[in-house]
């Protein structure tokens, strides 16, 4: 028994606790209650839920912005003849001999 917890499990009463017992107390009937060890499961799960929710919200915002932009381009092209095109330039180089 090296740890105080081991002594408490074995039924030993530490000296500082023994001195605080009122006189005439039956030591065999003394129950020492220990605080449960801290659990980190709750904060970890909460952090994961918050991060996942934030990523989901950002993805929804990006999707909605894309839909709104494409709808605006479609409306403008249909009403005023304004068109929007994406030009992709190719990077071809002339081969000299």
N, CA and C atoms as an extended XYZ file, in Angstrom:
291
Properties=species:S:1:pos:R:3:atomname:S:1:resname:S:1:resid:I:1 pbc="F F F"
N         0.840       -1.176        0.000 N   UNK     1
C         0.000        0.000        0.000 CA  UNK     1
C         0.886        1.241        0.000 C   UNK     1
N         0.991        1.860       -1.142 N   UNK     2
C         1.844        3.032       -1.232 CA  UNK     2
C         1.042        4.319       -1.368 C   UNK     2
N        -0.151        4.229       -1.927 N   UNK     3
C        -0.963        5.420       -2.135 CA  UNK     3
C        -1.993        5.563       -1.022 C   UNK     3
N        -2.374        6.808       -0.672 N   UNK     4
C        -3.409        6.994        0.354 CA  UNK     4
C        -4.732        6.332       -0.034 C   UNK     4
N        -5.020        6.285       -1.343 N   UNK     5
C        -6.268        5.640       -1.764 CA  UNK     5
C        -6.264        4.157       -1.414 C   UNK     5
N        -5.091        3.524       -1.539 N   UNK     6
C        -4.990        2.102       -1.183 CA  UNK     6
C        -5.250        1.890        0.303 C   UNK     6
N        -4.753        2.818        1.126 N   UNK     7
C        -4.984        2.699        2.556 CA  UNK     7
C        -6.461        2.864        2.887 C   UNK     7
N        -7.122        3.814        2.212 N   UNK     8
C        -8.543        4.017        2.483 CA  UNK     8
C        -9.352        2.800        2.061 C   UNK     8
N        -8.986        2.196        0.931 N   UNK     9
C        -9.716        1.001        0.476 CA  UNK     9
C        -9.512       -0.169        1.449 C   UNK     9
N        -8.340       -0.199        2.088 N   UNK    10
C        -8.053       -1.287        3.019 CA  UNK    10
C        -8.683       -1.057        4.385 C   UNK    10
N        -9.307        0.109        4.595 N   UNK    11
C        -9.975        0.368        5.858 CA  UNK    11
C        -9.151        1.153        6.854 C   UNK    11
N        -7.964        1.600        6.493 N   UNK    12
C        -7.137        2.389        7.397 CA  UNK    12
C        -7.646        3.826        7.415 C   UNK    12
N        -7.584        4.421        8.598 N   UNK    13
C        -7.985        5.817        8.743 CA  UNK    13
C        -6.712        6.643        8.886 C   UNK    13
N        -6.496        7.620        8.001 N   UNK    14
C        -5.297        8.461        8.133 CA  UNK    14
C        -5.295        9.204        9.468 C   UNK    14
N        -4.082        9.557        9.926 N   UNK    15
C        -3.929       10.173       11.246 CA  UNK    15
C        -4.640       11.520       11.318 C   UNK    15
N        -4.590       12.313       10.236 N   UNK    16
C        -5.238       13.629       10.303 CA  UNK    16
C        -6.756       13.493       10.394 C   UNK    16
N        -7.317       12.477        9.753 N   UNK    17
C        -8.764       12.250        9.856 CA  UNK    17
C        -9.096       11.683       11.239 C   UNK    17
N        -8.254       10.816       11.737 N   UNK    18
C        -8.486       10.191       13.042 CA  UNK    18
C        -8.509       11.238       14.146 C   UNK    18
N        -7.635       12.270       14.039 N   UNK    19
C        -7.598       13.325       15.058 CA  UNK    19
C        -8.848       14.187       15.036 C   UNK    19
N        -9.523       14.260       13.877 N   UNK    20
C       -10.718       15.105       13.780 CA  UNK    20
C       -11.996       14.382       14.216 C   UNK    20
N       -11.921       13.107       14.511 N   UNK    21
C       -13.110       12.377       14.969 CA  UNK    21
C       -13.446       12.787       16.407 C   UNK    21
N       -14.720       12.927       16.687 N   UNK    22
C       -15.097       13.284       18.069 CA  UNK    22
C       -14.754       12.138       19.039 C   UNK    22
N       -14.488       12.479       20.279 N   UNK    23
C       -14.176       11.424       21.251 CA  UNK    23
C       -15.350       10.462       21.417 C   UNK    23
N       -15.022        9.199       21.567 N   UNK    24
C       -16.049        8.180       21.758 CA  UNK    24
C       -16.610        7.621       20.460 C   UNK    24
N       -16.063        8.009       19.308 N   UNK    25
C       -16.554        7.509       18.022 CA  UNK    25
C       -16.026        6.101       17.800 C   UNK    25
N       -16.917        5.215       17.380 N   UNK    26
C       -16.512        3.845       17.053 CA  UNK    26
C       -15.825        3.885       15.680 C   UNK    26
N       -14.528        3.637       15.668 N   UNK    27
C       -13.744        3.747       14.444 CA  UNK    27
C       -14.163        2.691       13.422 C   UNK    27
N       -14.731        1.580       13.876 N   UNK    28
C       -15.157        0.535       12.941 CA  UNK    28
C       -16.381        0.943       12.139 C   UNK    28
N       -17.077        1.971       12.598 N   UNK    29
C       -18.278        2.418       11.885 CA  UNK    29
C       -18.056        3.706       11.079 C   UNK    29
N       -16.815        4.151       11.016 N   UNK    30
C       -16.495        5.372       10.265 CA  UNK    30
C       -16.398        5.022        8.783 C   UNK    30
N       -17.088        5.808        7.971 N   UNK    31
C       -17.043        5.626        6.523 CA  UNK    31
C       -16.403        6.870        5.924 C   UNK    31
N       -15.367        6.661        5.133 N   UNK    32
C       -14.682        7.768        4.470 CA  UNK    32
C       -15.135        7.781        3.014 C   UNK    32
N       -15.686        8.903        2.594 N   UNK    33
C       -16.200        9.042        1.236 CA  UNK    33
C       -15.161        9.778        0.400 C   UNK    33
N       -14.796        9.164       -0.716 N   UNK    34
C       -13.831        9.783       -1.606 CA  UNK    34
C       -14.543       10.433       -2.774 C   UNK    34
N       -13.957       11.521       -3.256 N   UNK    35
C       -14.484       12.191       -4.445 CA  UNK    35
C       -14.120       11.367       -5.672 C   UNK    35
N       -15.081       11.234       -6.579 N   UNK    36
C       -14.843       10.459       -7.794 CA  UNK    36
C       -13.812       11.167       -8.670 C   UNK    36
N       -12.994       10.391       -9.381 N   UNK    37
C       -12.016       11.035      -10.274 CA  UNK    37
C       -12.709       11.798      -11.391 C   UNK    37
N       -12.074       12.853      -11.866 N   UNK    38
C       -12.657       13.702      -12.905 CA  UNK    38
C       -12.725       12.946      -14.223 C   UNK    38
N       -13.866       13.076      -14.871 N   UNK    39
C       -14.048       12.465      -16.188 CA  UNK    39
C       -13.944       13.540      -17.258 C   UNK    39
N       -13.132       13.277      -18.279 N   UNK    40
C       -12.932       14.236      -19.364 CA  UNK    40
C       -13.758       13.890      -20.599 C   UNK    40
N       -14.610       12.906      -20.506 N   UNK    41
C       -15.411       12.488      -21.659 CA  UNK    41
C       -16.371       13.580      -22.093 C   UNK    41
N       -17.051       14.206      -21.166 N   UNK    42
C       -18.022       15.249      -21.494 CA  UNK    42
C       -17.419       16.432      -22.231 C   UNK    42
N       -16.349       17.045      -21.702 N   UNK    43
C       -15.751       18.179      -22.418 CA  UNK    43
C       -15.202       17.812      -23.789 C   UNK    43
N       -14.647       16.599      -23.938 N   UNK    44
C       -14.113       16.180      -25.236 CA  UNK    44
C       -15.238       16.016      -26.242 C   UNK    44
N       -16.323       15.359      -25.831 N   UNK    45
C       -17.463       15.172      -26.740 CA  UNK    45
C       -18.079       16.524      -27.096 C   UNK    45
N       -18.195       17.424      -26.135 N   UNK    46
C       -18.741       18.753      -26.404 CA  UNK    46
C       -17.881       19.508      -27.413 C   UNK    46
N       -16.567       19.424      -27.279 N   UNK    47
C       -15.662       20.083      -28.229 CA  UNK    47
C       -15.832       19.512      -29.626 C   UNK    47
N       -15.912       18.196      -29.732 N   UNK    48
C       -16.103       17.568      -31.050 CA  UNK    48
C       -17.431       17.972      -31.679 C   UNK    48
N       -18.480       18.053      -30.879 N   UNK    49
C       -19.796       18.455      -31.408 CA  UNK    49
C       -19.757       19.905      -31.889 C   UNK    49
N       -19.110       20.779      -31.125 N   UNK    50
C       -19.031       22.195      -31.521 CA  UNK    50
C       -18.230       22.349      -32.810 C   UNK    50
N       -17.102       21.660      -32.921 N   UNK    51
C       -16.282       21.748      -34.135 CA  UNK    51
C       -17.038       21.200      -35.336 C   UNK    51
N       -17.687       20.057      -35.174 N   UNK    52
C       -18.457       19.467      -36.270 CA  UNK    52
C       -19.611       20.373      -36.684 C   UNK    52
N       -20.295       20.953      -35.729 N   UNK    53
C       -21.384       21.875      -36.037 CA  UNK    53
C       -20.895       23.120      -36.755 C   UNK    53
N       -19.749       23.642      -36.339 N   UNK    54
C       -19.194       24.832      -36.995 CA  UNK    54
C       -18.833       24.539      -38.446 C   UNK    54
N       -18.220       23.389      -38.688 N   UNK    55
C       -17.869       23.012      -40.057 CA  UNK    55
C       -19.128       22.844      -40.896 C   UNK    55
N       -20.160       22.226      -40.338 N   UNK    56
C       -21.410       22.048      -41.071 CA  UNK    56
C       -22.053       23.390      -41.409 C   UNK    56
N       -22.048       24.314      -40.464 N   UNK    57
C       -22.631       25.638      -40.714 CA  UNK    57
C       -21.852       26.368      -41.803 C   UNK    57
N       -20.530       26.294      -41.768 N   UNK    58
C       -19.729       26.946      -42.806 CA  UNK    58
C       -19.981       26.336      -44.188 C   UNK    58
N       -20.142       25.021      -44.250 N   UNK    59
C       -20.446       24.378      -45.534 CA  UNK    59
C       -21.805       24.804      -46.062 C   UNK    59
N       -22.786       24.903      -45.191 N   UNK    60
C       -24.120       25.346      -45.614 CA  UNK    60
C       -24.068       26.790      -46.096 C   UNK    60
N       -23.345       27.648      -45.388 N   UNK    61
C       -23.230       29.047      -45.815 CA  UNK    61
C       -22.559       29.140      -47.182 C   UNK    61
N       -21.507       28.348      -47.405 N   UNK    62
C       -20.819       28.367      -48.708 CA  UNK    62
C       -21.751       27.881      -49.820 C   UNK    62
N       -22.519       26.836      -49.537 N   UNK    63
C       -23.449       26.322      -50.544 CA  UNK    63
C       -24.541       27.342      -50.872 C   UNK    63
N       -25.085       27.969      -49.851 N   UNK    64
C       -26.143       28.971      -50.066 CA  UNK    64
C       -25.584       30.166      -50.839 C   UNK    64
N       -24.381       30.592      -50.522 N   UNK    65
C       -23.772       31.713      -51.252 CA  UNK    65
C       -23.570       31.359      -52.718 C   UNK    65
N       -23.172       30.132      -52.993 N   UNK    66
C       -22.994       29.689      -54.380 CA  UNK    66
C       -24.322       29.667      -55.120 C   UNK    66
N       -25.364       29.179      -54.481 N   UNK    67
C       -26.684       29.127      -55.114 CA  UNK    67
C       -27.203       30.541      -55.369 C   UNK    67
N       -27.031       31.443      -54.396 N   UNK    68
C       -27.494       32.825      -54.565 CA  UNK    68
C       -26.732       33.504      -55.702 C   UNK    68
N       -25.427       33.293      -55.783 N   UNK    69
C       -24.633       33.904      -56.850 CA  UNK    69
C       -25.047       33.376      -58.217 C   UNK    69
N       -25.252       32.073      -58.325 N   UNK    70
C       -25.656       31.520      -59.626 CA  UNK    70
C       -27.060       31.974      -59.993 C   UNK    70
N       -27.945       32.120      -59.018 N   UNK    71
C       -29.293       32.609      -59.300 CA  UNK    71
C       -29.246       34.064      -59.744 C   UNK    71
N       -28.395       34.865      -59.116 N   UNK    72
C       -28.270       36.271      -59.508 CA  UNK    72
C       -27.728       36.387      -60.931 C   UNK    72
N       -26.765       35.575      -61.290 N   UNK    73
C       -26.220       35.602      -62.649 CA  UNK    73
C       -27.279       35.157      -63.647 C   UNK    73
N       -28.058       34.142      -63.278 N   UNK    74
C       -29.108       33.671      -64.180 CA  UNK    74
C       -30.179       34.740      -64.389 C   UNK    74
N       -30.556       35.434      -63.337 N   UNK    75
C       -31.571       36.481      -63.456 CA  UNK    75
C       -31.038       37.639      -64.278 C   UNK    75
N       -29.813       38.062      -64.016 N   UNK    76
C       -29.229       39.170      -64.771 CA  UNK    76
C       -29.051       38.823      -66.247 C   UNK    76
N       -28.666       37.606      -66.549 N   UNK    77
C       -28.482       37.232      -67.945 CA  UNK    77
C       -29.816       37.115      -68.662 C   UNK    77
N       -30.856       36.738      -67.943 N   UNK    78
C       -32.174       36.589      -68.578 CA  UNK    78
C       -32.857       37.942      -68.771 C   UNK    78
N       -32.637       38.876      -67.893 N   UNK    79
C       -33.356       40.147      -67.972 CA  UNK    79
C       -32.614       41.208      -68.781 C   UNK    79
N       -31.323       41.324      -68.600 N   UNK    80
C       -30.632       42.422      -69.269 CA  UNK    80
C       -29.607       41.954      -70.287 C   UNK    80
N       -29.546       40.702      -70.524 N   UNK    81
C       -28.618       40.197      -71.514 CA  UNK    81
C       -27.183       40.142      -71.016 C   UNK    81
N       -26.980       40.294      -69.734 N   UNK    82
C       -25.647       40.222      -69.156 CA  UNK    82
C       -25.261       38.761      -69.015 C   UNK    82
N       -24.085       38.416      -69.462 N   UNK    83
C       -23.647       37.028      -69.349 CA  UNK    83
C       -22.383       36.960      -68.520 C   UNK    83
N       -22.166       35.828      -67.972 N   UNK    84
C       -20.995       35.596      -67.148 CA  UNK    84
C       -20.355       34.316      -67.626 C   UNK    84
N       -19.144       34.390      -68.062 N   UNK    85
C       -18.448       33.197      -68.538 CA  UNK    85
C       -17.129       33.069      -67.805 C   UNK    85
N       -16.726       31.851      -67.692 N   UNK    86
C       -15.442       31.565      -67.056 CA  UNK    86
C       -14.493       31.133      -68.168 C   UNK    86
N       -13.442       31.884      -68.351 N   UNK    87
C       -12.457       31.560      -69.373 CA  UNK    87
C       -11.278       30.848      -68.723 C   UNK    87
N       -10.979       29.687      -69.243 N   UNK    88
C        -9.821       28.956      -68.765 CA  UNK    88
C        -8.762       29.029      -69.853 C   UNK    88
N        -7.670       29.610      -69.536 N   UNK    89
C        -6.600       29.704      -70.524 CA  UNK    89
C        -5.720       28.477      -70.422 C   UNK    89
N        -5.360       27.963      -71.570 N   UNK    90
C        -4.483       26.794      -71.564 CA  UNK    90
C        -3.037       27.260      -71.584 C   UNK    90
N        -2.203       26.501      -70.972 N   UNK    91
C        -0.798       26.880      -70.878 CA  UNK    91
C         0.014       26.065      -71.888 C   UNK    91
N        -0.293       26.231      -73.161 N   UNK    92
C         0.455       25.534      -74.207 CA  UNK    92
C         1.632       26.406      -74.643 C   UNK    92
N         2.745       25.796      -74.791 N   UNK    93
C         3.917       26.512      -75.267 CA  UNK    93
C         4.302       25.992      -76.646 C   UNK    93
N         4.709       26.899      -77.448 N   UNK    94
C         5.139       26.491      -78.799 CA  UNK    94
C         6.470       25.800      -78.684 C   UNK    94
N         6.553       24.673      -79.352 N   UNK    95
C         7.797       23.903      -79.336 CA  UNK    95
C         8.621       24.337      -80.534 C   UNK    95
N         9.802       24.853      -80.308 N   UNK    96
C        10.645       25.286      -81.416 CA  UNK    96
C        11.672       24.208      -81.746 C   UNK    96
N        11.895       24.078      -83.055 N   UNK    97
C        12.838       23.050      -83.507 CA  UNK    97
C        14.138       23.648      -83.934 C   UNK    97
